[in-house]
Amino acid sequence: MNLSTEVLTTLTFLIPGFLSSLILGSLVVRRDKDPLGRVVEALVFSLFYYVAVTAITHDSPVLLRVSGTATEKTYSIAFNPRFTIPLVGMSIVAPIILSLFLTNNWHMRLLRFLRITERSSRETVWLDVFTEQKRYVISTVPTFVSPLSVGY
């Protein structure tokens, strides 16, 4: 299998999104996604992170490298190393905050309060019921009384 440089560059730009998707999937109960759904989710996460880091740092995530002579120039795109730490930080912190909202249903609670919806963010009604109810089932096991202990 031959991977071109463009494919590797594209996968490099999607790594923060895949990391966030992995963290979110391990913290929140949700249905498994098909491979295309995972790539789309990683793309959305990555797009959000690149826009946010660009807005914060006022710098471009890619560098255009020009090499060669005056008559023959070669152009290549390289990743800006100044983006590494903010991207890694965002790709770890953002899914933790998102999972906090999703698990506690805070965003949907606000929308229910505003009478926009009656739904919750949980996958099934059972998750809704068992998450909201803070009760426990305690079983009482009947004790067996031995005839020898009664004193026959």
N, C-alpha and C positions, 0 to 999 in steps of 0.2 A: 504494500500500500504506500503510495507516494503522497506525502503531504507537502503542499506548496507553502511557501513563506507567507502568503496571504492568509491561508487557513490557520497557520500557527499564530500569526499576529492577531487574527480575529478571536481565536480561543484565549489568547493572553488577555485581550480586553474583556472577555466574558468571565474570567476567573473570580473577580469580586462578587459577581452575581451568583455564580455557582456556590461559592463559599456561603453567602447569605442564605441561599435556598437550602443548603445542607443544614445550617444552624437552625433555621426556622422549622424545617421538617423534623428535627430532633426535639424541638421544644413544644411544638403544637401538634395535637392530634388532628390529622387531616388525611384525606384520601390520597393514595399514590397517584402521581402524575405519569402520563405517558412520556416518552423521550422528547417529543416535540413540545409538550407542555413545560417540561423542565428547562429546555433551551429558551423558550419564550419568557418564562419567569426569570431566568438568569439575565436575559437581555433587558427586561424591564428594570430589574434591580441595578444592573450595571449602568444603564442610561441615567437613572436617578442619581447614582453616585457620581458619575462623571459630570453631570450638570451641577450638582451641589458643590463638588470640589473645585470646578472651574469658577463658579460664582464666588467661592470663598478666597481662592488663591489668585484669581484674575490671570491665570496662565493656561496655556493649552495642554491637553493631555498627550499630544503627540508632537514630535519634533520632525521637521523636514530636513533631512540631511542631503546636502549637495556635494558630490565629489566628482573629480575628473578635471579635465582641462577646459580651456575657454571654448574650444570647438565641440568637445564631447563631454556632456555632463550626465551624471547618473544621480537620480533622485531615489531616496528611500525614506520610509516612514519608520520612526523609532519611538518607543515609549518614553515619556518624560519621567525620569526617576524621582522628581519632586512630588509626583502624585502617589508614590508607593505607600508612604505612611498614612496619609489621610484616607486613601482608599481602603487599606486594610483595616484601619480603625472604624470607618463607617460600615464596612461589610461585616464587622463583628458586633458593633453596638446597635445598629439599626434593626437587625432581626430579633435581637433580645428585647428591644423596646416594642417592636411590632408583636412579638409573641406575648408580651405582657398585656397589651391591649386586646389581642385576640382571645387569650385565655380568660381574662376577667370580663370580657364582653363590654368594655367601657364605651367604645365608639357606638355600638348598637344601642346601649342603654341611653346615650345622649339622643340618638335618632328616635328611639321610642318615646323619650320625654318630649321631644319636639313634635310628636305625632306624625312623623314621616313614614315610619314602618312599624310593624308589630313583630318582625323577625329577630332572631338572634344570629350570631356569627358562627355558632357551632354546627358541626356537620349533621348531627342527628338529634332527634328529640330526646333520645336516651342520654346522650352526653349533656344536654341541657338540664335534664332532671337530676342526674347524678352529680353534676357539678354544683348546682344551686343548693341542693339539699345537703345539709351538714349533719346527717344522722348516720347511725351505725346499727348494724344488725348484730344482736347478741343472742346467741343460742344457749339455751340451758339444756345440758345433757343430763338425762335422768341417771342418777347413781344407782348402781346395782347393789342390792343388799344381799350379802351372802347368808345362807341359812346357818352357817357356822358362827357368824357373829351375833345372831339373835339369841343363841343360847339353847338350842334344842337339846 
